Amino acid sequence: MGDVLNVGSPGEILADRYLVLNKSVVLDTKPGLLPQGLETEKVQTIRAYLRLIPYSLHIPQVYGVLSLKDGRSHKEILLLEKPPLLTEPTTDSQLRLCPQLTTAWRTATSMRQMNWLWQLAHLWQPLVSEGVASSLIDTHILRVEGSLVRLLELRSDTSTAPKLSHLGDFWQQLLPDTKPAIAEFVNQVSSYLIQGEINSPEVLISVLDRGLAELGELQSPKIKIITKTDTGPKRQRNEDACYPPSGTLLSKPPQATALAIVCDGIGGHEGGNVASNLAIETIQQQVQQLTKVPSNHIEPSLLLADLEQAVAVANDKISQRNDSENRQGRKRMGTTLVMALPVAHEMYITHVGDSRAYWITRDACYQVTLDDDVASREVRLGYAIYREAVQQSGSGSLVQALGMSSSAALHPTAQRFILDEDAVFLLTSDGLSDFDRVEEYWETEILPILTEETDLVTVADKLLEIANTKNGHDNVTIALVHYQVQYVEPELTLKAVIVQPPTITTAKVTPKPLQPTLLEDISEQKTLIPKNKPSSFQQLPLHLIVPMIIAIAAGSLGLLVRGLFMSSPLLTTDSSPTLQPTPAATNARSLNNLASGWVITNSQAITLDDQKLEAGSFLQVVEVEPGDTPNAQESVIKLRLCPSENTLSPQPDKPLRVTLAQLQRPGITVLKSTDTSSCDNLSQPPDSETPASR
């Protein structure tokens, strides 16, 4: 990526490792070596790529830098990995870019055309927030790989950021090749965007959801699920759990509901298996209630909120059990979670921790979840390239898992995908996903399911064998979800209706893009937790009014009260699950409310009180003293440097003394109580906690 793409001739080796395949594509012949990274002061130039890592399904990620010297001149070219490339079937060395959306549009079905527009609508707001929304109206950058929209690179916005009206102008250009069933729909939506009648991405998504639902009613998907779990060759106890129970082959139809869950317990003999099984039991009961509603009565954004709330209920059950047994710090039991819920033409994926979901199509294998670990957090906060972040000590430690604290501090990721072709979703614990085993074997072992060369049971057994023989260090649990659909081009004519999205008062459960990210400015505070989280009672939508009126008409005040506190926001019947109110969040830690015992860290090298500190150092607050003036910035902070390999000089014998103003600089952040650091070995305050660590 860069202004100069003709960096060499095909077959030429650059920087002693990069083989030139064509003018803009190189192959790293030494992938085991860490690529050259950007200098610290230049990391901000790729900030959009880093912060948008949750959208890596659509956006390539930064791999490193290629430095070239030509006489006296010096060029640095940004390398992006996992770009929209297709391999020619004749030879692996022949690569070409995926087709432009405008080219592929001509032969796509109505469902796929609508799906592509839906993805663009979901990507609009996050790309606007990062100043790169121009990428979504650039025909050269906008590519498609099967049903997925893929961007070639990110294009920075000019001084005037594009508006939704510009998106409408772009969509109008697609009308000549739009399928007859949705041509009027697309024309109306484009006009609404240009005229400002659709004035937000949320309204646009609601309109597209309505159209997709009408098309989806014409599909009759068939779903099969198989689960398997194994202790592995080196473990004495299996702390994993799954639903359906291991070895069960489930089909829908005839089953009314298809649900797959994989949990990886944390806590060893102290109760990891208890936590994972408790999570399975709780969430399965919650979700079974949600799926009693007919699919054409389900509001997607409310279902996403309900799935998050179901996870919160499971979290609090495990956390309460930890509290009742007086488990603290690393003795607390917990579990990761990943689950798949197919509903009509959609797949809902929810996860917490580092258990993963992969989406396998005839085109490729995509990891659709982002691990909740330290490395991923560093990237999404814009501090480091992923390949550099994973090299740091503790990069694989989890930043959240079920049961470690109240659900007020929990942020499950719930997302959905539109399915317009056969696909396989693999849910797995890290017993299989470690060392890139899924990426290594998906084509030979999982893809044959889609070509009907093998069956789910055989593939599940083979994946367990691969996990135990190629990895073998952990328990392994997998679930395979095979989604089959026969698509028929509709004869109806869709019309667009502007509908306002349902009101959900908490920002945590607003209608989400394909992979949610933190879009607020969080450069001064390393946290994935918003400052405030309303209780679940505040999330109740207006459509509960109808059941309430019915209850009143029935003359049962008791049922009315029960409905208010126990009904799911998704349901319009009495079959809603029981969801407990979530306690309000406590104030997040920041530099403005430092307290004794807290730990701060720096993302870049700094000097404090004449002490040079390399990036990644940890300092513990010893005392906070008021300054000589009322100005809080003059407060004196006493810090002690914790043992670390990152210090550039010996540790001082006396604490460092700095003012709060000296700490208020980019890159200095306060760790949460659940974050690990080298200060953990020092004396801690009585209420300190350590995070879930894998």
Secondary structure, DSSP 8 states (H G I E B T S, - for coil): --S----S-TT-EETTTEEEEETTEEEES-TTS--B---GGGGGGGHHHHHTGGGTTTS-EEEEEEEEEETTEEEEEEEEES-SEEE-TT-TT-EEE--BHHHHGGG--HHHHHHHHHHHHHHHHHHHHTT-GGGGG-TTTEEEETTEEEESS-----SS---HHHHHHHHHTTGGGS-HHHHHHHHHHHHHHHHTSS-SHHHHHHHHHHHHHHHHTT---EEEEEEEEE--SS-SS--EEEES-TT-EEEETTSS---EEEEEEESGGGTHHHHHHHHHHHHHHHHHHHTTS-GGG--HHHHHHHHHHHHHHHHHHHHHHHHHTT--GGGS-EE-EEEEEEETTEEEEEEESS-EEEEE-SS-EEE-----BHHHHHHHTTSS-HHHHTTSTTTTSBS--BTSS-GGG---EEEEEE--S-EEEEEE-HHHHGGGHHHHHIIIIIHHHHTTSS-HHHHHHHHHHHIIIII-SS-EEEEEEEEE-------S-------------SGGGS---SS----S--TT---SS-S----GGGG--GGGHHHHHHHHHTT-HHHHHHHHHH--SS-SSS----------------GGG--TT-EEEESS-EEETTEEE-TT-EEEEEEEE--SSS-GGG-EEEEEE---TTBSS---SS-EEEEHHHH-STTEEE--TT---GGGGS---TT-------
